[in-house]
Amino acid sequence: MVASGTGQDRIALGIGTILASVMAMAFADAVVKLVSAELTLWQVFAARSLFAIPCLIVLAYVRGSRLRPRAVTWVFVRSALLVLTWLAFYAALPVLDLSVAAVAVYTNPILTALLSAALLGERVSGRQWGGVVLGFLGVTAILRPGSDEFSWFILLPFMAAVFYSLAMVLTRSKCRNEGAVALALSLHGSFIVTGLIATGILALVGLGTETKMAYPFLLGDWTPMGVPEWGLMALLGVLSAAFFLGVARAYQIAPPQIVATFDYGYLVSAALWGFVFFSEEPDLLTIVGMVLITLAGLLVAAPSVKKPVPSKD
């Protein structure tokens, strides 16, 4: 009886942990959207990770985790794909509603299933194909191709979903034996390097004022940062490290299929923070698309039920 109760408590703790984690990450994404009018994406990349890395090093020390990756090349490729993921996702935030960008990037479970089948030879079940069809319908509802409401910027979070799915397939096939902290440190190191290199290239190219103003979040100059801006970057760094720790812990203490289901709480959180910060209210067709994509992701991510083997007795 005690073991059963303990198991139920751990499942409840796992659910609570993943919900708190995705809510924190959605809040962090809302902050990025908020500061996109003042700072450049490259500043956010570099400054946020500058605070996230010490948090991860302390975590590694406490847990006795390995800091250096084993397969350096594959970890580098994985980090590059994830940098492209956040680049595409964050680039869309100044233009798109946070809830719309969030649901678009959450098509990644569908893409991961298809890429795993194509690249790793994993089987796609009939239920998962059904999820793919539902996801396609949801994407169509949000994209609205051919209508006046279609925006090419909506393709950016879908590109982010593709990059993320490729990174997850690579993680499964080439980085399975890597420590989670080592992977996270590599990623945040890549963010810093990318931010500094991009800032240097833009400074050397010397774009005109009109070009910079067309999309300042990507093309603008590095803005001087005061205490409030550095404070926000510190908050983003801590939230990023906490998100990494929370998600890893949730999947450790509760069944992955249950945690994956509540992982979609990110979409609700993104809609909530979008309303609080920006008064965003998705229309009916967008809400329908969000529901379809969420159902599709759950169908794809749910584990297959194995049929019991008939007894020979």
C-alpha positions in Angstrom: 0.0 0.0 0.0 2.8 2.4 0.8 4.5 1.8 -2.5 1.3 2.5 -4.4 0.8 5.8 -2.6 4.4 6.8 -3.2 3.9 6.1 -6.9 0.8 8.2 -7.0 2.6 11.0 -5.2 5.5 10.9 -7.7 3.1 11.0 -10.6 1.4 14.1 -9.1 4.8 15.7 -8.4 5.8 14.9 -12.0 2.7 16.5 -13.4 3.1 19.6 -11.2 6.8 19.9 -12.1 6.1 19.8 -15.9 3.3 22.3 -15.6 5.4 24.7 -13.6 8.3 24.2 -16.1 6.3 24.9 -19.2 4.5 27.9 -17.6 7.9 29.3 -16.7 9.2 28.8 -20.2 6.1 30.4 -21.7 6.6 33.4 -19.4 10.2 33.6 -20.6 9.1 33.6 -24.2 6.7 36.3 -23.4 9.5 38.3 -21.9 11.6 37.8 -25.1 8.6 39.1 -27.1 8.4 42.1 -24.7 12.1 43.1 -25.0 12.2 42.5 -28.8 11.2 46.2 -29.2 14.3 47.3 -27.3 17.1 44.6 -27.7 18.4 42.5 -30.5 17.9 38.7 -30.7 21.7 38.4 -30.5 21.8 40.2 -27.2 19.1 38.0 -25.8 21.0 34.9 -27.0 24.3 36.0 -25.4 23.1 37.7 -22.2 20.6 35.0 -21.3 23.1 32.2 -21.6 25.7 34.2 -19.7 23.5 33.7 -16.6 22.2 30.2 -17.5 25.7 28.7 -17.7 26.7 29.4 -14.1 23.4 27.9 -12.9 24.1 24.7 -14.9 27.6 24.5 -13.6 26.4 24.7 -10.0 23.8 22.0 -10.9 26.5 19.8 -12.4 28.6 20.2 -9.3 25.7 19.3 -6.9 24.7 16.3 -9.0 28.2 15.2 -9.9 27.4 15.4 -13.6 29.9 15.2 -16.4 30.5 18.6 -18.1 32.3 17.6 -21.3 30.3 15.7 -24.0 31.5 12.4 -25.2 30.6 12.8 -28.9 31.7 16.4 -29.4 30.9 16.6 -33.1 27.3 15.2 -32.8 26.7 17.4 -29.7 27.9 20.4 -31.7 25.5 19.6 -34.6 22.6 19.1 -32.1 23.4 22.5 -30.5 23.5 24.2 -33.9 20.1 22.7 -34.8 18.6 24.0 -31.5 20.2 27.4 -32.0 18.4 27.5 -35.4 15.2 26.4 -33.6 15.2 29.4 -31.2 16.4 31.7 -33.9 13.4 30.9 -36.1 11.0 30.9 -33.2 12.1 34.1 -31.6 12.4 35.9 -34.9 8.6 35.4 -35.3 7.7 36.8 -31.9 7.7 40.5 -32.7 5.2 39.8 -35.5 3.0 36.9 -34.4 0.8 36.4 -31.4 2.7 34.3 -28.8 -0.1 31.7 -28.7 0.0 31.2 -32.5 3.8 30.9 -32.6 3.6 28.4 -29.7 1.1 26.1 -31.3 3.0 26.2 -34.6 6.2 25.1 -32.9 4.4 22.4 -31.0 3.9 20.5 -34.3 7.3 19.0 -33.5 6.0 15.7 -32.1 4.3 15.0 -35.4 7.4 15.9 -37.4 9.6 13.9 -35.0 7.5 10.8 -35.6 7.8 11.2 -39.4 11.5 12.0 -39.3 12.1 9.0 -37.0 10.4 6.8 -39.5 12.2 8.2 -42.5 15.7 8.5 -41.0 15.8 5.8 -38.2 13.3 3.3 -39.7 10.9 3.5 -36.8 7.4 2.3 -37.4 4.5 4.8 -37.6 1.3 3.3 -36.4 -2.2 3.9 -37.8 -3.0 6.0 -34.7 0.1 8.2 -35.4 -0.9 8.6 -39.0 -4.3 9.8 -37.8 -2.4 12.3 -35.7 -0.5 13.5 -38.7 -3.8 14.1 -40.6 -5.2 16.0 -37.6 -2.1 18.0 -37.4 -2.2 18.9 -41.1 -5.8 20.1 -40.6 -4.8 22.2 -37.6 -1.9 23.7 -39.5 -4.2 24.6 -42.4 -6.7 26.3 -40.0 -3.9 28.5 -38.5 -2.0 29.2 -41.8 -5.2 30.0 -43.9 -3.3 29.8 -47.2 -4.7 32.0 -49.9 -6.6 34.3 -47.5 -5.9 37.9 -46.6 -4.9 36.8 -43.1 -2.0 34.6 -44.2 1.4 35.8 -43.1 4.7 34.4 -44.3 6.0 34.9 -40.7 3.9 32.0 -39.5 6.3 29.7 -41.4 9.1 30.7 -39.0 7.8 28.7 -36.0 7.1 25.8 -38.3 10.7 25.9 -39.4 11.6 26.0 -35.7 9.6 22.8 -35.3 11.5 21.1 -38.1 14.9 22.1 -36.7 13.8 20.9 -33.2 12.6 17.6 -34.5 15.8 17.0 -36.3 17.7 17.8 -33.1 15.5 15.3 -31.2 16.1 12.6 -33.8 19.8 13.3 -33.5 19.6 13.2 -29.7 18.0 9.8 -29.9 20.4 8.3 -32.5 23.7 9.9 -31.7 23.6 11.6 -28.3 21.7 9.1 -26.2 24.6 8.5 -23.9 25.4 12.2 -23.3 24.6 13.8 -19.9 21.7 16.2 -19.9 23.8 19.0 -18.2 26.6 18.6 -20.8 24.0 18.9 -23.6 22.5 22.0 -22.0 25.9 23.6 -21.4 26.9 23.0 -25.0 23.7 24.6 -26.2 24.0 27.7 -24.0 27.7 28.1 -25.1 26.5 27.9 -28.7 24.0 30.7 -28.0 26.7 33.0 -26.7 29.0 32.3 -29.6 26.2 32.8 -32.1 25.1 36.0 -30.5 28.6 37.5 -30.5 29.4 36.4 -34.0 26.2 37.7 -35.5 26.7 41.0 -33.7 30.2 41.3 -35.0 29.1 40.5 -38.6 26.3 43.1 -38.5 28.8 45.7 -37.2 31.3 44.9 -40.0 28.6 44.9 -42.7 27.3 48.3 -41.6 23.7 48.1 -42.7 21.8 51.3 -43.5 19.4 52.8 -40.9 16.4 52.1 -43.1 17.4 48.4 -43.4 18.0 48.1 -39.6 14.6 49.7 -38.8 12.8 47.3 -41.1 13.5 44.5 -38.6 15.5 45.8 -35.7 15.2 42.6 -33.6 17.4 40.8 -36.1 19.3 43.6 -37.9 19.6 46.3 -35.3 22.6 47.5 -33.3 23.5 46.1 -29.9 21.5 48.3 -27.5 23.2 49.6 -24.3 21.7 47.7 -21.4 21.0 49.1 -18.0 20.1 47.4 -14.7 16.5 46.6 -15.8 17.6 44.9 -19.0 20.4 42.9 -17.3 17.9 41.9 -14.6 15.5 40.6 -17.3 18.4 38.6 -18.9 19.3 37.2 -15.5 15.7 36.2 -15.0 15.6 34.5 -18.5 18.9 32.7 -17.7 17.6 31.3 -14.4 14.2 30.3 -16.0 16.1 28.6 -18.8 18.2 26.5 -16.4 15.1 25.8 -14.2 13.1 24.7 -17.2 15.9 22.3 -18.2 16.0 20.9 -14.7 12.2 20.7 -14.3 11.6 18.9 -17.5 14.4 16.4 -16.9 13.1 15.8 -13.3 9.5 15.4 -14.4 10.4 12.7 -17.0 12.5 10.9 -14.3 9.8 10.6 -11.6 6.6 10.1 -13.7 5.7 7.9 -16.7 6.9 9.7 -19.9 3.5 9.4 -21.7 1.8 11.2 -18.8 4.4 13.9 -18.6 4.2 14.4 -22.4 0.5 14.9 -22.2 0.8 17.7 -19.7 3.8 19.2 -21.6 1.0 20.6 -23.8 0.2 22.9 -20.9 2.8 25.2 -22.6 0.1 26.2 -25.2 -2.4 27.2 -22.4 0.4 29.1 -20.6 1.5 30.9 -23.9 -2.1 31.9 -24.5 -2.4 33.1 -20.9 0.8 35.2 -21.0 -0.1 36.5 -24.4 -3.3 37.8 -23.0 -1.7 39.3 -19.9 1.2 41.0 -21.6 -0.2 41.8 -25.1 -4.0 41.5 -24.8 -3.9 38.7 -27.5 -7.2 37.0 -28.1 -7.0 34.2 -30.8 -10.0 34.0 -33.1 -12.2 30.9 -33.4 -10.4 29.3 -36.3 -7.0 29.7 -34.6 -8.4 28.1 -31.5 -9.7 25.2 -33.6 -6.3 24.8 -35.1 -4.7 24.8 -31.7 -7.0 22.1 -30.4 -6.4 19.9 -33.5 -2.6 20.2 -33.3 -2.7 19.4 -29.6 -4.9 16.3 -30.2 -2.5 15.3 -33.0 0.5 15.6 -30.8 -1.1 13.5 -28.1 -2.0 10.8 -30.6 1.5 10.8 -32.1 3.3 10.9 -28.7 1.1 8.3 -26.9 2.9 4.9 -26.4 1.6 2.0 -28.4 -0.5 -0.5 -26.5 1.0 -4.0 -26.8 -1.5 -6.8 -27.2 -1.2 -9.5 -24.6 0.4 -12.7 -25.8 -2.2 -15.5 -25.6 -1.5 -18.2 -23.1 -0.6 -21.7 -24.3 -2.3 -23.3 -21.4 
